[in-house]
Amino acid sequence: MRIQELSWSDSPLARFASLRDRPWPLLLDSQDAGRWDILVAQPRAVSWLTPEGWHHQGWPGCAGDAFAVLAALQAWGREHGGGPPAGLCADASPWPFVSGVLGYVGYPAPGERGLPDRRPDDWPLACFGFYTQGCLFDHQHRRCWAWAGDLTETDWQDWLRRLETPAEASAPAFRLRQPFRALTSRERYAADIARIHDLIRAGDCYQVNYTQAYEARHEGQMWSAYPELRRIARAPYGGYWQLPWGELVCLSPEQFLGIEGGQIRTRPIKGTRRRQELAAEDAAEARELLASAKDRAENIMITDLLRNDLGKHARIGSVRVPQLCALESFGQVHHLVSTIEADLAAGVDLPDLLRDAFPGGSITGAPKRRVMEIIEALEPTPRGVYCGSLFYWDVRGRLDSNITIRTLVAREGLLRTWAGGGITLDSRWEAEYQECWNKMGSVMRALEDFRG
């Protein structure tokens, strides 16, 4: 494996801009709120799933659900020169990724065994690439490296030149042609929350994560607005993927599953308050959230659900909750975040673990199967990429993934985003409707004001 340390810069955007003319460029972006940024492009093989079936480039492909294809692509890459690199320098040992699969699984993709089918939208249900070259930022130690596993000397030097002479983060100027509009009316929203309350009283469920979609027509590329969006969000599980059919922008603060050294971790978010400009008012919002019995109840219900999800593939007795309903603050909002950890049982295949936990419990509700049926019956628009997961899976066995909340997709001049929240018997529809705006309103306003 070829490795070259590069000069440090605080932001990965300029270096990523220099890769955007290469195929399938992807940035996993901690947005100044986490340690690592991963930049990749030019995968050796790709696969994507549409309602018509799987499409493969660069490898023979296979059939099966998203997690079976994920496993097969990783195995193919390892067998064709993308296996664990030999002779890594000491600097590279803690790196989260050097070779393997990066991609997303959308909410409609086949998931946990026995869960109901979900409606697709106009985006692929899942998309994977096997990447062997990239660039890594370590914000903790302020160091940056380029790497590649299988390039010729000429191609390696071209890769280095790109990264050592980064381009401006330019793209066709983004502009909305109209303000965002909600695809769920206030009347429909209020009626659906009332129906959820009826179902809770009837004993069908305890909590339902109800979401709504917004859309607007636009021109130009989202990439030109991305620097402003990441500044607003400051979310540790962000990302940008330029795909042949459009752009995926993720501003997520939430981890789905992380796996390293035989340990599993998930960090669900439930409970939200909007950030305020004045420090005293902001602190008051945070105190109110910490004291909210309703928000804590939401979080604890989902924590219990995820304890069960991890327990399916954990060593018996190892599931633990070191952090319950802790306050964490991001660019736009305060959240309550819990941490659930477990020891991975011997012989577990990571795609099986993902399959049996997917989709994340924080964006379904409890009990999972029944609330997913309710979601499909009530929500007027499909979730698509939203509420799925964007992830990396390194050939050395490290995996990390997010929940694709605070996510936007742009395709053929149409920009779409979503927001939602957990509905319990204590929920008032007006407050829940406002919470959706608390989560995505500043992003939508920034895009409406953006002039490229």
C-alpha positions in Angstrom: 0.0 0.0 0.0 1.2 3.5 -0.9 0.9 6.1 1.9 2.0 9.8 1.8 1.5 12.4 4.5 0.1 15.7 3.2 0.2 19.2 4.6 -2.5 19.8 7.1 -5.7 21.9 6.5 -8.6 22.3 8.9 -11.2 21.5 6.3 -11.4 18.6 3.8 -13.5 20.5 1.3 -10.7 21.9 -1.0 -9.1 18.5 -1.3 -12.4 16.8 -1.9 -13.2 19.3 -4.6 -10.1 18.2 -6.4 -11.6 14.7 -6.6 -15.1 15.6 -7.8 -14.3 15.0 -11.5 -13.4 11.4 -10.6 -16.1 8.7 -10.6 -18.3 8.3 -7.5 -16.5 10.8 -5.1 -17.7 10.4 -1.5 -16.8 12.5 1.6 -17.6 11.1 5.1 -17.4 14.4 7.0 -17.2 14.8 10.7 -17.9 18.6 10.2 -15.5 19.8 13.0 -17.4 17.7 15.5 -15.5 14.4 15.2 -12.0 13.0 14.7 -12.0 11.5 11.2 -12.8 12.7 7.6 -12.6 10.1 4.9 -12.4 11.1 1.2 -12.6 8.5 -1.6 -13.2 8.3 -5.3 -12.9 6.0 -8.3 -14.1 2.7 -6.7 -13.1 -0.5 -8.3 -16.6 -1.8 -8.3 -20.1 -0.5 -7.6 -23.6 -1.9 -7.1 -27.0 -0.2 -6.7 -30.5 -1.4 -6.1 -33.6 -0.1 -7.8 -37.2 -1.5 -7.7 -36.2 -3.3 -11.0 -33.3 -5.1 -9.3 -29.6 -4.9 -8.8 -27.1 -3.1 -11.1 -23.4 -3.9 -11.0 -20.3 -2.4 -12.5 -16.7 -3.6 -12.2 -17.6 -7.0 -10.7 -19.9 -9.9 -11.5 -22.4 -9.0 -8.8 -24.9 -11.3 -7.1 -28.6 -11.4 -6.1 -30.0 -11.1 -2.6 -31.0 -8.4 -0.2 -28.8 -5.3 0.4 -26.8 -7.0 3.1 -26.1 -10.1 1.1 -24.8 -8.0 -1.7 -22.8 -5.9 0.7 -21.1 -9.1 2.0 -20.5 -10.4 -1.5 -18.9 -7.1 -2.7 -16.6 -7.0 0.3 -15.5 -10.6 -0.2 -14.9 -9.9 -4.0 -12.8 -6.9 -3.2 -10.7 -8.8 -0.7 -10.1 -11.6 -3.2 -9.1 -9.1 -6.0 -6.3 -7.2 -4.4 -8.3 -5.2 -1.9 -7.6 -7.3 1.2 -6.1 -6.2 4.4 -2.9 -4.2 3.4 0.4 -5.7 4.5 3.1 -3.6 6.2 1.0 -0.6 7.2 3.0 2.0 9.0 2.3 2.7 12.7 0.5 5.9 11.8 -2.1 3.9 9.8 -3.0 1.4 12.5 -5.8 3.5 14.1 -7.2 4.7 10.8 -10.8 3.8 10.5 -10.6 2.9 6.8 -8.0 1.9 4.2 -9.9 -0.4 1.9 -13.4 -1.8 1.7 -17.0 -0.8 1.0 -18.6 2.5 1.6 -22.3 3.3 0.8 -25.8 3.7 2.0 -28.8 1.5 2.6 -32.1 3.4 2.3 -35.1 3.0 4.5 -37.0 1.0 1.8 -34.2 -1.6 1.4 -35.0 -5.1 2.7 -34.0 -5.1 6.3 -34.6 -7.1 9.5 -36.2 -10.5 8.8 -40.0 -10.4 8.9 -40.4 -6.6 8.8 -43.0 -5.2 6.4 -42.1 -3.9 2.9 -41.6 -0.2 2.4 -42.4 2.1 -0.5 -39.4 3.1 -2.7 -39.1 6.5 -4.2 -37.1 7.7 -7.2 -33.6 7.1 -5.6 -31.9 3.7 -5.5 -32.8 1.7 -2.4 -29.1 1.0 -1.7 -25.8 1.9 -3.2 -22.3 0.5 -2.5 -18.7 1.1 -3.8 -15.5 -0.9 -3.1 -12.8 1.8 -2.6 -9.1 1.3 -2.4 -7.7 4.8 -2.6 -8.5 8.0 -0.7 -7.4 10.6 1.7 -7.8 10.7 5.5 -8.0 13.6 7.9 -7.2 13.1 11.6 -8.5 16.2 13.5 -7.3 15.0 16.8 -3.6 15.0 15.8 -4.0 17.5 12.9 -2.5 15.2 10.3 -3.6 14.2 6.8 -2.6 11.3 4.5 -3.2 10.1 1.0 -3.3 6.3 0.4 -3.8 3.8 -2.4 -3.7 0.1 -2.6 -3.4 -0.8 -6.3 -2.3 2.2 -8.4 0.5 2.3 -10.9 3.3 4.8 -10.1 1.9 7.2 -12.8 -1.6 7.1 -11.3 -0.3 7.4 -7.8 1.6 10.6 -8.7 -1.6 12.0 -10.3 -3.5 11.2 -7.2 -1.0 13.0 -5.0 -0.9 16.0 -7.3 -4.7 16.3 -7.0 -4.6 16.2 -3.3 -1.5 18.4 -2.9 -2.9 21.2 -5.1 -6.5 21.2 -3.9 -9.1 23.0 -6.0 -11.6 25.6 -5.0 -14.9 24.2 -3.8 -16.6 25.4 -6.9 -19.6 24.0 -8.8 -22.5 25.4 -10.8 -24.1 27.9 -8.5 -26.9 26.5 -6.4 -30.2 28.5 -6.2 -33.7 27.5 -5.2 -36.3 28.4 -7.8 -39.0 28.3 -5.2 -39.3 28.0 -1.3 -39.6 24.6 0.3 -43.1 23.3 0.6 -44.3 20.7 3.1 -45.8 17.6 1.4 -47.9 16.9 4.5 -50.5 19.5 5.3 -51.0 20.7 8.9 -54.5 19.2 8.9 -53.1 15.8 7.7 -50.3 16.0 10.3 -52.7 16.7 13.1 -55.1 13.9 12.0 -52.2 11.4 11.8 -50.9 12.3 15.3 -54.5 11.8 16.6 -54.6 8.4 14.9 -51.3 7.4 16.5 -52.7 8.4 19.9 -55.6 6.1 19.2 -53.3 3.2 18.4 -51.2 3.8 21.5 -54.3 3.7 23.7 -55.4 0.5 21.9 -52.1 -1.1 22.9 -50.7 -1.4 19.4 -47.5 0.5 20.1 -45.7 2.8 22.6 -44.0 5.3 20.3 -44.2 6.0 16.5 -41.5 8.0 14.7 -43.7 10.0 12.3 -42.0 12.0 9.6 -42.8 14.4 6.8 -41.1 15.5 3.6 -40.4 18.9 2.0 -39.3 19.7 -1.5 -38.3 22.6 -3.8 -37.1 23.0 -7.3 -33.5 24.2 -7.8 -30.8 24.8 -10.3 -27.0 24.3 -9.9 -25.3 21.8 -7.6 -25.7 21.3 -3.9 -22.0 21.1 -3.6 -21.7 24.9 -3.9 -24.0 25.2 -0.8 -22.5 22.4 1.1 -19.8 24.5 3.0 -22.6 26.7 4.4 -24.7 23.7 5.4 -21.9 21.9 7.2 -21.1 25.2 9.1 -24.7 25.3 10.3 -25.0 21.6 11.2 -21.6 20.8 12.8 -22.7 17.2 12.9 -20.2 14.3 13.4 -21.9 11.9 10.9 -22.2 14.1 7.9 -21.4 13.3 4.3 -21.6 14.3 0.6 -21.8 11.8 -2.3 -21.8 12.8 -5.9 -23.6 10.0 -7.7 -24.4 9.5 -11.4 -28.1 10.3 -10.8 -27.8 13.1 -8.2 -26.3 14.5 -5.0 -26.7 13.1 -1.5 -26.0 15.5 1.4 -26.2 14.3 5.0 -25.9 16.4 8.1 -26.6 13.7 10.6 -25.6 13.9 14.3 -26.6 10.2 15.0 -24.6 7.0 15.0 -26.4 3.8 14.0 -23.9 1.0 14.6 -20.1 1.2 15.2 -17.9 -1.9 15.4 -14.3 -2.0 16.4 -12.2 -4.6 18.3 -15.1 -6.9 18.9 -17.2 -4.1 20.5 -20.6 -2.9 19.2 -21.9 0.6 19.9 -25.1 2.5 19.0 -26.1 6.0 20.1 -29.8 6.8 19.6 -31.1 10.3 19.7 -34.5 11.2 21.2 -35.4 14.6 22.6 -34.8 17.9 20.9 -34.7 21.6 21.6 -33.7 24.4 19.2 -30.4 26.3 19.8 -30.8 29.9 20.7 -28.4 32.8 19.8 -28.2 34.2 23.4 -26.2 32.1 25.8 -28.7 32.4 28.6 -31.6 31.4 26.5 -29.7 28.5 24.9 -28.8 27.2 28.4 -32.4 27.5 29.4 -33.5 25.3 26.4 -30.9 22.7 27.4 -32.1 22.6 31.0 -35.7 22.3 29.9 -34.8 19.3 27.7 -32.9 17.6 30.5 -35.9 18.0 32.8 -38.5 16.9 30.3 -40.2 13.7 31.4 -41.8 13.2 28.0 -38.4 13.5 26.1 -36.7 11.2 28.6 -39.5 8.6 28.2 -39.0 8.7 24.4 -35.3 8.1 24.7 -35.6 5.3 27.3 -38.2 3.4 25.2 -35.8 3.5 22.2 -32.8 2.6 24.3 -34.6 -0.5 25.5 -35.5 -1.4 21.9 -31.9 -1.1 20.8 -30.6 -3.1 23.7 -32.7 -5.9 22.3 -31.4 -5.3 18.7 -27.8 -5.5 19.9 -28.5 -8.5 22.1 -29.3 -10.6 19.0 -25.6 -10.8 18.1 -23.9 -9.9 21.4 -22.2 -12.1 23.9 -24.8 -13.1 26.5 -24.8 -10.6 29.5 -22.6 -8.1 27.8 -25.2 -5.5 26.7 -24.8 -2.3 28.8 -25.9 1.4 28.8 -23.0 3.5 30.0 -24.8 6.8 29.1 -28.5 7.4 29.4 -30.3 10.6 28.2 -27.1 12.7 28.2 -27.3 16.2 26.8 -25.3 16.8 23.5 -25.4 20.1 21.6 -24.9 20.5 17.8 -25.1 23.4 15.4 -28.9 23.7 15.3 -30.2 21.7 18.2 -29.7 20.2 21.6 -30.4 16.4 21.9 -30.7 13.7 24.5 -28.3 10.9 23.5 -27.9 7.5 25.0 -25.1 5.0 24.4 -25.6 1.2 24.3 -22.6 -1.1 24.0 -22.1 -4.8 23.8 -19.4 -7.4 23.1 -19.8 -9.1 19.7 -20.5 -12.8 19.9 -18.1 -15.2 18.3 -18.6 -15.9 14.6 -21.0 -13.1 13.8 -21.0 -11.7 10.3 -21.3 -8.0 10.3 -23.9 -7.8 7.5 -26.1 -10.1 9.6 -25.8 -7.7 12.5 -26.7 -4.8 10.3 -29.6 -6.6 8.7 -31.1 -7.6 12.1 -30.8 -4.0 13.5 -32.0 -2.2 10.3 -33.7 0.2 10.2 -32.5 2.0 13.4 -35.0 1.9 16.2 -34.8 5.7 16.8 -36.5 6.3 13.5 -39.1 3.6 13.7 -40.5 3.5 17.3 -41.6 0.6 19.5 -42.4 -2.2 19.0 -40.5 -2.1 15.7 -42.6 -4.3 13.4 -45.9 -2.9 14.3 -44.8 0.8 14.1 -43.3 0.2 10.7 -46.7 -1.0 9.5 -48.2 2.1 11.0 -45.6 4.3 9.3 -46.4 2.8 5.9 -50.2 3.2 6.5 -50.0 6.9 7.7 -47.0 8.7 6.1 -48.2 10.1 2.8 -44.7 10.2 1.2 -42.0 7.5 1.1 -38.8 8.0 3.1 -36.3 6.8 0.5 -32.7 7.4 1.5 -34.0 9.2 4.7 -33.9 7.1 7.9 -31.5 4.6 6.3 -27.8 4.5 6.9 -24.6 5.8 5.4 -21.6 3.7 6.4 -18.0 2.5 5.8 -16.9 -1.2 6.3 -13.1 -1.6 6.3 -11.6 -4.9 5.2 -9.9 -5.1 8.6 -13.3 -5.4 10.3 -14.0 -1.8 11.4 -17.4 -0.4 10.7 -19.2 2.8 11.4 -22.6 4.0 10.3 -25.1 6.8 10.8 -28.8 7.3 10.7 -29.5 9.3 7.5 -31.5 12.0 9.3 -31.0 15.7 8.4 -30.5 14.5 4.8 -31.2 16.1 1.4 -31.2 14.5 -2.0 -31.0 16.5 -5.3 -32.0 14.9 -8.6 -33.0 16.5 -11.9 -33.7 19.8 -10.4 -35.8 18.6 -7.5 -34.5 18.9 -3.9 -36.1 16.8 -1.2 -35.6 16.6 2.6 -37.4 15.2 5.6 -37.9 15.7 9.4 -39.8 13.9 12.1 -40.0 12.9 15.7 -41.1 10.3 18.2 -44.8 10.5 19.0 -46.0 9.3 22.4 -49.3 9.7 24.2 -47.9 13.0 25.7 -47.2 14.5 22.3 -49.1 17.5 21.1 -49.2 17.8 17.3 -48.4 21.5 17.3 -45.2 20.9 19.3 -44.2 18.0 17.2 -44.8 20.0 14.0 -42.6 22.7 15.4 -39.9 20.2 16.3 -39.6 19.2 12.6 -38.8 22.8 11.8 -36.4 23.0 14.7 -34.4 20.1 13.1 -34.4 21.2 9.4 -35.8 24.8 9.4 -32.4 26.5 9.6 -31.1 24.4 6.7 -34.1 25.1 4.6 -33.9 28.8 5.3 -30.2 28.9 4.5 -30.9 27.2 1.1 -33.7 29.6 0.4 -31.4 32.5 1.1 -28.4 31.0 -0.7 -27.3 33.0 -3.7 -24.3 30.8 -4.8 
